[in-house]
Amino acid sequence: MQVFGPGDDERAPPAAGFLAVRVSAADALGAVDQGRDADRAQAATDALSRAVYEHRRVR
């Protein structure tokens, strides 16, 4: 088992990034699931893509 100390967790993504992706994913899934507003679903999916991109870029 490997134990990480302070400063050794460079590969660990920031918690805020995880939260942003999870919130965007929930919004996108909700918009797609409702299926009534194609523009909202597209905007939510675009926001999810941006959140994932930003989260990956930070790492």
C-alpha positions, 0 to 999 in steps of 0.5 A, spaced: 500 500 500 502 506 498 501 512 502 501 519 499 504 525 504 503 532 503 505 534 496 505 527 493 498 528 491 499 532 484 495 527 480 489 527 485 484 532 481 481 538 485 475 536 489 472 543 486 473 540 479 469 533 481 463 537 483 463 542 477 463 535 473 458 532 477 453 538 477 454 539 470 453 532 468 446 532 473 444 538 469 445 535 462 442 528 464 436 532 467 435 536 460 436 530 456 431 526 460 426 531 460 427 532 452 422 538 451 427 543 450 433 541 445 436 548 446 437 547 453 439 540 452 444 542 448 447 548 452 447 543 458 451 538 454 456 543 452 457 546 459 458 538 461 463 538 455 467 544 458 467 542 465 470 536 463 475 539 459 477 544 464 477 538 469 482 534 465 486 541 463 488 542 471 490 535 472 
